[in-house]
Amino acid sequence: MLDFKIESLNLKPPPSISANHFRDVQHIATHVLIYKTVSYSEVVVLWI
């Protein structure tokens, strides 16, 4: 989980996505990783 936290700090929201929405995606992605072990990059692609 520590690796995910470090990696997520380096990610920037795409210009077309508001900061609030990006935080929501990060929150959802965290839970997906916990329960489904899906990579964060895959979750971002699904939500764009």
Z-matrix of the N, CA and C atoms (Angstrom, degrees):
N
C 1 1.465
C 2 1.522 1 110.06
N 3 1.317 2 116.41 1 -32.53
C 4 1.465 3 120.21 2 179.39
C 5 1.523 4 110.68 3 -62.06
N 6 1.341 5 116.71 4 -40.84
C 7 1.463 6 120.24 5 178.79
C 8 1.524 7 110.71 6 -60.67
N 9 1.326 8 116.88 7 -40.18
C 10 1.468 9 120.79 8 179.77
C 11 1.524 10 110.16 9 -63.82
N 12 1.334 11 117.46 10 -42.75
C 13 1.466 12 120.86 11 -178.71
C 14 1.525 13 110.43 12 -62.51
N 15 1.325 14 117.19 13 -43.30
C 16 1.462 15 120.69 14 179.47
C 17 1.527 16 109.98 15 -63.90
N 18 1.321 17 116.69 16 -43.67
C 19 1.461 18 121.07 17 -179.07
C 20 1.526 19 111.03 18 -64.83
N 21 1.323 20 117.10 19 -41.48
C 22 1.465 21 120.86 20 -175.77
C 23 1.525 22 111.11 21 -65.79
N 24 1.327 23 117.35 22 -28.86
C 25 1.463 24 120.27 23 179.48
C 26 1.523 25 111.50 24 -65.97
N 27 1.323 26 116.92 25 -25.58
C 28 1.462 27 121.12 26 -178.11
C 29 1.525 28 112.88 27 -86.83
N 30 1.325 29 117.41 28 -9.86
C 31 1.461 30 120.64 29 -177.94
C 32 1.519 31 110.64 30 -81.90
N 33 1.336 32 115.56 31 139.34
C 34 1.462 33 120.89 32 177.72
C 35 1.526 34 108.98 33 -115.27
N 36 1.329 35 117.95 34 140.62
C 37 1.460 36 120.01 35 178.50
C 38 1.522 37 110.74 36 -67.44
N 39 1.324 38 118.66 37 137.04
C 40 1.454 39 120.84 38 175.47
C 41 1.526 40 109.87 39 -59.16
N 42 1.336 41 118.09 40 148.20
C 43 1.470 42 121.36 41 -177.02
C 44 1.524 43 113.06 42 -55.62
N 45 1.331 44 116.81 43 -29.70
C 46 1.463 45 120.64 44 -176.07
C 47 1.529 46 112.48 45 -78.87
N 48 1.333 47 116.84 46 -7.76
C 49 1.464 48 120.52 47 -178.27
C 50 1.530 49 109.26 48 -113.68
N 51 1.316 50 116.46 49 129.61
C 52 1.461 51 120.53 50 -179.69
C 53 1.531 52 110.38 51 -65.92
N 54 1.331 53 115.38 52 157.07
C 55 1.461 54 120.46 53 -179.47
C 56 1.527 55 110.87 54 -61.72
N 57 1.323 56 116.96 55 -39.32
C 58 1.466 57 120.03 56 -179.73
C 59 1.519 58 111.03 57 -63.92
N 60 1.317 59 116.66 58 -43.60
C 61 1.462 60 120.45 59 179.29
C 62 1.525 61 109.80 60 -63.98
N 63 1.322 62 116.82 61 -40.80
C 64 1.464 63 119.96 62 -179.89
C 65 1.524 64 110.66 63 -62.44
N 66 1.327 65 117.33 64 -39.80
C 67 1.471 66 119.80 65 177.52
C 68 1.526 67 110.32 66 -64.33
N 69 1.327 68 116.56 67 -38.16
C 70 1.467 69 119.53 68 176.82
C 71 1.526 70 110.33 69 -61.70
N 72 1.321 71 116.31 70 -42.59
C 73 1.462 72 120.72 71 179.44
C 74 1.524 73 110.12 72 -63.53
N 75 1.348 74 116.41 73 -41.95
C 76 1.462 75 119.35 74 178.09
C 77 1.530 76 110.36 75 -60.19
N 78 1.322 77 116.51 76 -42.32
C 79 1.466 78 121.24 77 -179.29
C 80 1.528 79 110.20 78 -63.41
N 81 1.324 80 116.10 79 -46.09
C 82 1.466 81 120.72 80 179.00
C 83 1.531 82 110.09 81 -63.69
N 84 1.321 83 115.83 82 -43.96
C 85 1.462 84 120.21 83 -178.25
C 86 1.526 85 111.05 84 -61.15
N 87 1.330 86 116.47 85 -36.92
C 88 1.460 87 120.16 86 178.65
C 89 1.525 88 110.51 87 -60.48
N 90 1.333 89 116.49 88 -44.59
C 91 1.460 90 119.84 89 -179.66
C 92 1.526 91 111.23 90 -69.89
N 93 1.313 92 116.63 91 -35.34
C 94 1.464 93 119.30 92 177.09
C 95 1.523 94 109.53 93 -63.20
N 96 1.340 95 116.73 94 -41.71
C 97 1.462 96 119.78 95 178.87
C 98 1.526 97 110.55 96 -62.57
N 99 1.321 98 116.12 97 -39.97
C 100 1.460 99 119.58 98 -177.86
C 101 1.528 100 110.63 99 -65.81
N 102 1.336 101 117.07 100 -42.59
C 103 1.467 102 120.24 101 -172.27
C 104 1.523 103 113.86 102 -96.82
N 105 1.327 104 116.80 103 -27.50
C 106 1.461 105 119.51 104 -173.09
C 107 1.530 106 112.62 105 -118.01
N 108 1.329 107 116.79 106 -12.41
C 109 1.463 108 122.62 107 -175.70
C 110 1.528 109 111.64 108 51.96
N 111 1.321 110 115.16 109 44.72
C 112 1.464 111 121.07 110 174.61
C 113 1.521 112 107.34 111 -91.78
N 114 1.318 113 115.86 112 140.78
C 115 1.461 114 118.49 113 -178.33
C 116 1.525 115 110.86 114 -67.15
N 117 1.320 116 116.44 115 147.75
C 118 1.462 117 121.30 116 -176.84
C 119 1.522 118 111.29 117 -60.39
N 120 1.314 119 117.72 118 -39.71
C 121 1.464 120 120.47 119 -178.20
C 122 1.525 121 111.24 120 -61.70
N 123 1.317 122 117.08 121 -37.02
C 124 1.467 123 120.69 122 178.35
C 125 1.526 124 110.72 123 -66.13
N 126 1.324 125 116.23 124 -38.99
C 127 1.465 126 120.30 125 179.36
C 128 1.522 127 110.33 126 -64.71
N 129 1.325 128 117.05 127 -42.74
C 130 1.466 129 121.13 128 179.14
C 131 1.522 130 110.08 129 -60.11
N 132 1.324 131 117.01 130 -44.22
C 133 1.463 132 120.55 131 179.80
C 134 1.525 133 110.50 132 -60.37
N 135 1.322 134 116.83 133 -40.44
C 136 1.462 135 120.44 134 -178.72
C 137 1.522 136 112.19 135 -65.56
N 138 1.344 137 117.25 136 -28.65
C 139 1.468 138 120.72 137 -174.36
C 140 1.521 139 113.32 138 -96.45
N 141 1.324 140 118.59 139 -8.00
C 142 1.479 141 120.67 140 -179.95
C 143 1.523 142 109.05 141 -78.31
